[in-house]
C-alpha cells in the first residue's frame, strides 16, 4: 500500500501513516512524538497531535507531505524509529513510585488513621506526627512524584526539544523517593527516639535538594528549546516557585516540631505554622500547577474553547496575591492578633472569586468534541474544587453561626475551631480535586505514551464512583461529627472506599506501563482515518449503531435483514442504539460482524452513488 497525498489530512491516524510512510517519523519526532507510543506512535490523528503539541496543522501537514514523497531507504518502520533513551520513559519510575507511596504511606495509612479516629470517636485518637507523616507522603510522594514525572516527560515535548540532563533527572527520582520514604517512616518515632531526629531532618533536606535540581533541569530544558513561555506556562513557573518555598518551610517546621520541648510547645507550633504550610502546598503548589496544566489540556486535548490570555494573566497575579495573603494572614492571626483575620478572609474571597472567573472562562462543562474516559474525572475534580473553596468562604458562617446555633456545647465552639470542618475542606481539595486530576490526566496520557488507544481500554467507572463516594462520605460525614458524634464510625469507613478506587486505577495504569493491559478488540481504530463516523468514511465495528443510522437512515433495512429487530422501535433507535457499538451488538445477537460490515458499507456506497452520482472517496490510503 502507498500513501495517497490527496487524502492525507488532519484525520489521518499516526500509526497508519508511519506504517505506510515510515520516513515521515523524524518530522513528528521533532515536534514531540519521540518516546510516545513505540515505533508506530500513539493511536491518535495528526490533528490531535498538532493540537496537543501546539503545532499549526497546516505547517505539520506540509512537512509530512514533503517527507512522504522522499523515498524510504530503510527496510521498515523500526529503522526510522529513534533508539529509546532515558528521557523517553523517565516518567515511569516517578509514576510507579508515586502510586506505591500513595498505596502504602499515603492514602492507605490515611485510611487506617481515619478508622482509628472513627472507632475512637475523636480526632485526638491519632498523634500529630502520624497525621503529618501521612500528609507529607501524600504531598511529596503522591503529588510531588507525579508532577516531577509528568514535567520531565511532557514539558520537553511541548517545547519540541529533549530533556536536559536526563541522568541527573533520574537521580532526582532516587533522591525524592528516598527522602519521602525515610522522612515519613521516621517522623512518628523520631520525637520519642531522639537519635532519629538527625536522619529524619536529613531526609527532608534531601527532598529540598531533589526539588531544587528538578526545577533547574526543567529550566535548562526550556532554555535549550529556544521557545517562549506560553501564558499558561507562567502558572507552572509560579507553582514550581511555591513547590521550592514550601519544601524549605516544611524542612524547618519539621525540625522544630521534632525538637519541641513538650506537648504544649508542639501544639503551639502546629497551630501557628501548619496552616500556612498547607496553604502553600495545596493552593500555591498543587492548585497553580493544575490550573496551568488545565489551560493546556482542556483546549488542546478535548477541543473545548480556548482560554482568554488576558484573563489568564490577570488571574495569575490575583491568585499569587491571594495565596500570599492567606499565608501571611494565618501567621499574623496567631502572632499579632485576631484583627489580621481580615487579611486572611479577604485573601480567601479573592482566591475563590479568581478561580471561579478563570474556570468559567474555559467553559469546561460545554460540549467537548473529543470525549474519552478521562474527561469525567477532570470535570468532577473542578466540582470538588468549588465545593472546597465554597466551604472555605463559609468558614465564618459555619464557625460563628451554624455551630453556635445548632451545637453550642460542641468542642468546636468551646475552642473556637472546628477540626472536622477544616479537615473536610482540605479533603475536598486534596482527594476530590487533586487526586481526581492526577487520575484523570494519567488515564489519558499513559496509554498514549505506551501506544494504547484510550478508547480500547476500560472506562474506569469503578474507581470514579469509589473515589467520589469515599470523598463525599468523608467530607459531608466528617462535618456531621460536630453535631452528631455518633457518625464518627461511618466517616471512618470512607477512606476504605477511596483506597479501593485508587488501587483499581493504579493496578490498571501499572499494567499499561508493563504492556499487559486488557485491551478491547478494536484493531480497526489503528487503521481508520477517523474513529468518528463522517460522510464518505467506512463504517467500522467500533462505530455505534445509533450514529450509523443517524448518518445513513436508509441502512435500517439492512440492520433488520440481519436480525436487528429491536431497531424497528423508534424509541430504541434514539436511546439504546446510541450507546452500543456494532461489534457489541453483533456479539449479543450472534451475528457475523464482518458480513454485517460488508453489507452496510455496500449499501452505504450505493446510497452515496445515488446521491452524488459517483462513489465517495473515503480511503486514507490506497494502492
C-alpha positions in Angstrom: 0.0 0.0 0.0 1.2 3.5 -0.8 0.3 6.9 0.7 -2.3 8.9 -1.1 -1.2 12.5 -0.5 -4.6 13.9 -1.7 -6.4 12.3 1.2 -3.8 12.9 3.9 -5.3 15.4 6.3 -5.7 16.1 10.0 -7.8 13.0 10.4 -5.0 10.7 9.2 -4.0 8.4 12.1 -0.4 8.4 13.1 0.1 4.5 13.2 -1.4 4.1 9.7 0.8 7.0 8.4 4.0 5.6 9.9 3.2 2.0 8.8 2.8 3.3 5.2 5.5 6.0 5.2 8.0 5.5 8.0 10.2 8.2 6.5 8.0 10.9 8.0 8.9 9.8 11.5 11.6 12.5 12.0 9.1 15.2 11.3 6.8 14.1 14.0 9.7 13.4 16.4 10.9 17.0 16.0 7.5 18.1 17.3 7.5 15.8 20.3 6.5 12.3 19.1 9.7 10.8 20.4 9.0 8.4 23.3 5.3 8.3 22.7 3.6 5.0 21.7 6.6 3.0 20.4 7.6 2.6 16.7 4.1 3.4 15.3 3.4 6.2 17.7 0.2 6.8 19.7 -3.2 5.9 18.3 -4.2 9.5 17.5 -4.8 11.6 14.5 -2.4 14.2 13.1 -5.0 16.9 14.0 -5.0 15.8 17.7 -1.2 15.6 17.7 -0.9 19.1 16.3 -3.3 20.5 19.0 -1.6 18.6 21.8 1.9 19.7 20.8 0.8 23.2 19.8 1.9 22.9 16.1 0.0 24.7 13.3 -1.8 21.9 11.5 -1.1 23.4 8.0 2.6 23.6 8.7 2.7 20.0 10.1 0.8 18.6 7.0 3.1 20.5 4.6 6.2 19.0 6.3 4.7 15.5 6.4 3.7 15.6 2.8 7.2 16.7 1.8 8.8 13.9 3.8 6.3 11.3 2.5 7.4 11.8 -1.1 11.1 11.2 -0.1 11.9 7.6 -1.0 12.5 5.4 2.1 15.9 3.8 2.1 15.1 1.8 5.3 13.5 -1.6 5.4 10.7 -0.7 7.7 9.1 1.3 10.5 11.6 0.3 13.1 14.5 1.6 11.0 13.2 5.2 11.3 12.1 5.0 15.0 14.8 6.6 17.2 16.5 4.5 19.8 14.8 4.7 23.1 16.6 6.9 25.6 16.2 7.5 29.3 14.3 10.7 28.8 11.7 8.9 26.8 10.5 6.7 29.7 11.6 8.7 32.7 8.0 9.3 33.8 7.5 5.5 34.6 9.6 5.3 37.8 8.1 8.5 39.1 4.5 7.4 38.4 5.1 3.9 39.7 6.8 5.0 42.9 4.1 7.7 43.4 1.4 5.1 43.2 3.4 2.8 45.6 3.8 5.6 48.1 0.1 6.5 47.8 -1.0 2.9 48.4 1.2 2.5 51.4 2.4 5.6 53.3 -0.2 7.9 51.8 -3.8 7.1 51.2 -3.7 3.6 52.9 -2.1 4.9 56.0 -4.5 7.8 56.0 -7.4 5.4 55.8 -6.0 3.5 58.7 -5.7 6.7 60.8 -9.3 7.6 59.8 -10.5 4.2 61.0 -8.9 4.8 64.4 -10.5 8.3 64.5 -13.9 6.8 63.6 -13.7 4.0 66.1 -12.3 6.3 68.8 -14.9 8.9 68.2 -12.3 11.7 68.3 -9.7 13.5 66.2 -7.4 13.1 69.2 -7.3 9.3 68.7 -4.2 9.7 66.5 -1.0 11.6 67.0 0.1 14.8 65.3 3.2 13.2 63.9 1.3 10.3 62.5 -1.1 12.6 60.7 1.7 14.8 59.4 3.8 11.8 58.2 0.7 10.7 56.2 0.2 14.2 54.8 3.8 14.5 53.9 3.7 11.2 51.9 0.7 12.5 50.0 2.1 15.9 49.1 5.7 15.0 48.4 5.3 11.3 47.4 1.9 11.2 45.6 1.6 14.7 44.2 5.3 15.6 44.0 6.5 12.5 42.3 3.7 12.6 39.7 4.3 16.3 39.0 8.0 15.6 38.5 7.5 12.6 36.2 4.9 14.4 34.1 7.0 17.5 33.8 10.1 15.5 32.7 8.1 13.7 30.1 5.7 16.4 28.8 7.5 19.7 29.0 10.3 18.8 26.6 7.7 17.6 24.1 5.5 20.6 24.4 8.6 22.8 23.7 9.8 20.5 20.8 13.1 19.6 22.5 14.8 16.9 24.6 15.1 16.7 28.3 18.2 18.3 29.6 20.5 16.2 31.9 18.3 13.0 31.8 20.7 11.1 34.2 20.6 13.9 36.7 16.8 13.9 36.3 16.8 10.2 37.1 18.9 10.8 40.2 16.3 13.3 41.5 13.8 10.3 41.5 16.1 8.3 43.8 16.6 11.4 46.0 13.0 12.3 46.2 11.8 8.8 46.8 14.4 8.1 49.5 13.6 11.4 51.2 9.9 10.8 51.2 10.0 7.2 52.5 12.7 7.9 55.2 11.0 11.0 56.4 7.5 9.5 56.5 8.6 6.3 58.3 10.8 8.1 60.9 8.5 11.0 61.8 6.1 9.2 64.1 9.0 7.8 66.1 11.7 10.5 65.9 10.1 12.7 68.6 10.5 9.9 71.2 13.6 8.3 69.7 15.9 11.3 69.7 18.6 9.6 67.7 16.3 9.5 64.7 15.8 13.3 64.5 19.1 13.9 62.6 18.5 11.3 59.8 14.8 12.4 59.6 15.8 16.0 59.0 18.5 14.9 56.6 15.8 13.1 54.6 13.8 16.3 54.5 16.9 18.2 53.3 17.4 15.5 50.5 13.9 16.3 49.3 14.7 20.0 49.1 17.8 19.3 47.0 15.8 17.0 44.7 13.2 19.7 44.1 15.8 22.3 43.5 17.5 20.1 40.9 14.2 19.3 39.3 13.4 23.0 38.9 16.9 23.6 37.5 16.6 20.8 34.9 13.2 21.9 33.7 14.5 25.5 33.4 17.6 24.2 31.4 15.2 22.2 29.1 13.2 25.3 28.4 16.3 27.5 27.7 17.6 24.8 25.3 14.4 24.8 23.4 14.6 28.5 22.5 10.8 28.7 22.7 9.0 31.4 24.7 6.8 30.5 27.6 3.1 30.4 26.8 0.7 32.3 29.1 -0.3 29.1 31.0 3.4 28.2 31.5 3.6 31.0 34.0 1.2 29.2 36.3 3.6 26.3 36.2 6.6 28.6 36.9 4.7 30.0 39.9 3.8 26.5 41.1 7.4 25.5 40.9 8.3 28.5 43.0 5.8 27.6 45.7 7.0 23.9 45.5 10.5 25.0 46.4 9.4 27.5 49.0 7.1 25.1 50.8 9.9 22.4 50.8 12.3 24.7 52.7 9.5 25.9 55.0 8.5 22.3 55.6 12.0 21.2 56.5 12.4 23.9 59.1 8.9 23.3 60.5 9.6 19.6 60.7 12.8 20.1 62.6 11.1 22.4 65.0 8.2 20.0 65.8 10.6 17.1 66.4 12.6 19.3 68.8 9.6 20.7 70.7 10.2 20.7 74.4 6.7 19.3 75.3 3.2 18.9 74.1 2.2 22.5 74.7 5.1 23.8 72.6 4.2 21.2 69.9 0.6 22.3 69.8 1.6 26.0 69.6 3.9 25.2 66.6 1.2 23.3 64.8 -1.5 26.0 65.5 0.8 28.8 64.2 2.8 27.3 61.3 1.0 24.2 59.9 -2.0 26.1 58.4 0.3 28.4 56.3 2.3 25.3 55.2 -0.9 23.6 53.9 -1.9 26.8 52.1 1.4 26.9 50.3 1.3 23.2 49.4 -2.4 23.0 48.4 -3.1 26.4 46.9 0.4 27.6 46.0 1.9 24.4 44.5 -0.9 22.0 43.6 -3.7 24.4 42.6 -1.5 26.6 40.5 0.2 23.6 38.8 -3.2 22.1 37.9 -4.6 25.4 36.7 -1.7 25.8 34.4 -1.9 22.2 33.0 -5.7 22.5 32.7 -5.4 25.5 30.4 -3.2 23.4 28.1 -5.2 20.1 28.1 -8.9 21.2 28.2 -8.5 23.2 24.9 -5.9 21.1 23.2 -7.0 17.6 24.2 -10.8 17.9 24.2 -11.2 20.8 21.8 -13.0 23.0 24.4 -13.0 26.8 24.0 -9.6 28.4 24.1 -8.9 30.3 27.4 -8.5 34.0 27.3 -4.9 35.0 27.7 -5.8 38.4 29.1 -8.0 36.8 31.8 -5.4 34.1 32.5 -2.5 36.6 33.0 -4.6 38.8 35.3 -5.8 35.8 37.3 -2.3 34.6 37.9 -1.4 37.8 39.6 -4.5 37.8 41.7 -4.0 34.2 42.7 -0.5 34.8 43.9 -1.6 37.8 45.9 -4.4 35.8 47.4 -2.1 32.9 48.4 0.4 35.4 49.9 -2.4 37.0 51.9 -3.7 33.6 53.0 -0.3 32.5 54.3 0.6 35.8 56.0 -2.9 36.2 57.4 -2.8 32.9 59.2 0.6 33.6 60.6 -0.3 37.1 61.8 -3.6 36.0 63.3 -1.6 33.8 65.7 1.4 36.1 66.3 -0.1 39.7 66.1 -3.8 39.4 67.0 -7.1 38.3 65.5 -7.6 41.6 63.7 -5.4 40.1 61.0 -8.3 37.7 60.2 -9.5 40.3 57.8 -6.4 39.8 55.7 -6.9 36.1 55.7 -10.6 36.2 54.8 -10.2 38.9 52.1 -7.5 36.7 50.6 -9.9 33.7 50.7 -12.5 35.7 48.9 -10.0 36.8 46.3 -8.8 33.2 45.8 -12.3 31.8 45.3 -13.5 34.6 43.1 -10.4 34.5 40.9 -10.6 30.7 40.4 -14.3 30.9 39.6 -13.7 33.7 37.0 -10.8 31.7 35.4 -12.5 28.4 35.2 -15.8 29.9 34.0 -13.8 31.3 31.0 -12.7 27.9 30.0 -16.3 26.5 29.6 -15.1 23.1 30.7 -18.7 21.8 31.0 -19.6 22.8 27.5 -19.9 20.2 24.7 -16.5 18.6 24.0 -15.5 17.4 20.6 -13.1 14.7 21.8 -14.7 12.9 24.8 -13.0 9.9 26.5 -12.9 8.2 29.9 -10.6 10.8 31.5 -12.9 13.8 31.0 -15.4 12.8 33.7 -12.5 12.8 36.3 -11.3 16.2 35.2 -14.7 17.8 35.2 -15.7 16.3 38.6 -12.4 17.4 40.0 -13.4 21.0 39.4 -16.8 20.4 41.1 -14.9 19.4 44.2 -12.6 22.4 43.9 -15.6 24.7 44.0 -17.0 22.7 46.9 -13.8 23.2 48.8 -13.5 26.9 48.0 -17.1 27.5 48.8 -16.7 25.8 52.2 -13.6 28.0 52.8 -15.6 31.1 52.1 -18.3 29.9 54.5 -15.9 29.4 57.5 -17.2 32.4 59.5 -20.8 31.5 58.9 -20.2 27.9 60.0 -17.9 28.6 63.0 -19.8 31.6 64.4 -23.2 31.0 63.1 -24.3 27.4 62.4 -22.2 25.8 65.1 -23.3 28.2 67.9 -26.9 27.8 66.9 -27.1 24.0 66.5 -24.2 22.7 68.6 -23.4 25.3 71.3 -21.8 22.7 73.6 -19.5 21.1 71.0 -15.8 21.1 71.3 -15.6 23.2 68.1 -17.5 26.0 69.8 -15.5 25.8 73.0 -12.1 26.0 71.4 -13.2 28.3 68.5 -12.0 26.0 65.8 -13.7 23.0 64.0 -11.2 20.3 63.2 -14.0 18.5 61.4 -14.9 21.4 59.1 -11.3 22.4 58.2 -10.4 18.7 57.6 -13.4 18.4 55.3 -12.3 21.5 53.3 -8.8 20.1 52.8 -10.1 16.6 52.0 -12.4 18.0 49.3 -9.5 19.7 47.5 -6.8 17.1 48.1 -8.8 14.0 47.2 -11.7 15.4 45.3 -9.7 17.9 43.2 -6.0 17.0 43.2 -6.3 13.2 43.3 -9.1 13.1 40.7 -7.0 15.3 38.4 -4.0 13.0 38.7 -6.1 10.0 38.0 -7.8 11.7 35.0 -4.7 13.2 33.4 -2.7 10.0 33.8 -5.5 7.9 32.4 -5.3 10.0 29.3 -1.5 10.4 29.0 -0.1 7.0 30.0 -2.0 5.0 27.3 -0.9 7.5 24.7 2.8 7.2 25.7 2.5 3.4 25.6 0.8 3.2 22.2 -2.6 2.1 23.5 -5.7 3.7 22.2 -7.6 5.0 25.3 -10.9 4.1 23.6 -9.9 0.5 23.7 -9.4 0.5 27.5 -11.9 0.1 30.3 -13.9 3.3 31.1 -12.8 3.3 34.8 -16.2 3.9 36.2 -15.4 1.7 39.3 -12.6 3.9 40.6 -14.6 7.0 39.6 -17.6 6.0 41.7 -15.4 4.7 44.6 -13.3 7.9 44.8 -16.3 10.2 44.7 -18.4 8.1 47.1 -15.5 7.9 49.6 -14.7 11.6 49.2 -18.4 12.6 49.6 -18.8 10.4 52.7 -15.7 11.8 54.2 -16.4 15.5 53.6 -20.0 15.6 54.5 -19.9 12.8 57.1 -17.0 14.5 58.9 -18.8 17.8 59.2 -21.8 16.0 60.9 -19.5 14.8 63.7 -19.6 18.4 65.0 -23.3 17.9 65.6 -23.8 14.1 65.9 -20.7 12.5 67.4 -22.2 9.1 66.7 -21.4 9.5 63.0 -17.7 9.1 63.6 -17.6 5.4 62.7 -19.5 6.0 59.4 -17.0 8.7 58.5 -14.1 6.4 59.4 -15.2 3.9 56.7 -14.9 6.5 53.9 -11.1 6.1 53.5 -11.5 2.4 52.5 -13.7 3.4 49.5 -11.1 5.9 48.3 -8.2 3.4 48.7 -10.1 0.8 46.8 -10.8 3.2 44.0 -7.1 4.3 43.8 -5.9 0.7 43.9 -8.1 -0.3 41.0 -6.9 2.7 39.0 -3.2 2.2 40.0 -3.3 -1.5 39.0 -4.8 -0.6 35.6 -2.1 2.1 35.0 0.7 -0.2 36.1 -0.4 -2.9 33.6 -0.5 -0.4 30.8 3.1 0.6 31.5 4.1 -3.1 31.7 2.4 -3.8 28.4 -0.2 -6.1 29.9 -3.3 -4.0 29.9 -6.6 -5.6 28.9 -7.4 -4.0 25.5 -10.8 -4.5 23.7 -10.7 -6.0 20.3 -11.0 -2.9 18.1 -7.9 -3.1 16.0 -9.7 -1.1 13.3 -9.0 2.0 15.2 -5.3 2.0 14.3 -6.3 1.7 10.6 -9.1 4.2 10.5 -8.5 7.8 9.4 -11.1 8.8 12.0 -12.9 7.0 14.7 -16.0 9.3 14.4 -18.2 8.3 11.5 -18.5 11.0 8.9 -19.9 11.1 5.3 -17.7 9.2 3.0 -15.8 7.3 5.7 -16.2 3.5 6.0 -18.4 2.0 8.7 -16.3 0.1 11.3 -17.1 -2.3 14.1 -16.2 0.5 16.6 -18.9 2.8 15.4 -22.2 2.9 17.3 -25.4 1.7 15.8 -27.1 5.0 16.5 -24.5 7.1 14.7 -24.7 4.9 11.7 -28.5 5.2 11.5 -28.3 8.9 12.1 -26.0 9.5 9.2 -27.5 6.7 6.9 -31.1 6.2 7.9 -31.7 4.1 4.8 -29.5 1.4 6.3 -32.3 0.4 8.8 -33.4 -2.2 6.3 -30.0 -3.8 6.2 -30.0 -4.0 10.0 -33.4 -5.5 10.1 -32.4 -8.1 7.5 -29.6 -9.2 9.8 -31.9 -9.7 12.7 -31.7 -6.3 14.5 -35.4 -6.4 15.1 -35.3 -4.0 18.2 -34.3 -1.2 15.8 -37.8 -1.3 14.3 -38.8 0.6 17.5 -38.1 4.3 17.0 -37.6 4.8 20.8 -34.8 2.2 20.9 -33.1 3.7 17.9 -32.9 7.0 19.7 -31.8 5.6 23.1 -30.2 2.2 23.3 -28.7 2.3 19.8 -26.7 5.4 20.6 -24.7 3.5 23.3 -24.0 0.2 21.6 -21.2 -0.4 19.0 -21.7 -2.6 16.0 -19.2 -5.1 17.5 -21.1 -5.3 20.8 -24.5 -5.6 19.0 -23.2 -8.4 16.8 -21.9 -10.4 19.8 -25.3 -10.0 21.6 -27.3 -11.1 18.6 -24.8 -13.7 17.4 -24.4 -12.0 14.0 -21.2 -12.3 11.9 -19.8 -8.8 12.3 -17.7 -9.0 9.1 -20.7 -9.9 6.9 -22.8 -7.1 8.5 -20.0 -4.5 7.9 -19.6 -5.6 4.3 -23.4 -5.3 3.7 -23.6 -1.9 5.5 -20.7 -0.5 3.5 -22.1 -1.8 0.2 -25.5 -0.3 0.9 -23.8 3.0 2.1 -21.8 3.1 -1.1 -24.8 2.6 -3.3 -26.7 5.3 -1.4 -23.9 7.8 -1.9 -23.7 7.0 -5.6 -27.4 7.6 -5.9 -27.0 11.0 -4.1 -23.8 12.2 -5.7 -23.6 10.4 -9.0 -20.2 8.9 -8.2 -18.5 6.9 -5.5 -17.3 8.8 -2.5 -13.5 8.9 -1.9 -13.1 7.6 1.7 -9.9 5.7 2.0 -6.9 7.5 3.5 -4.5 5.0 1.9 -4.9 3.4 -1.4 -2.9 1.2 -3.8 
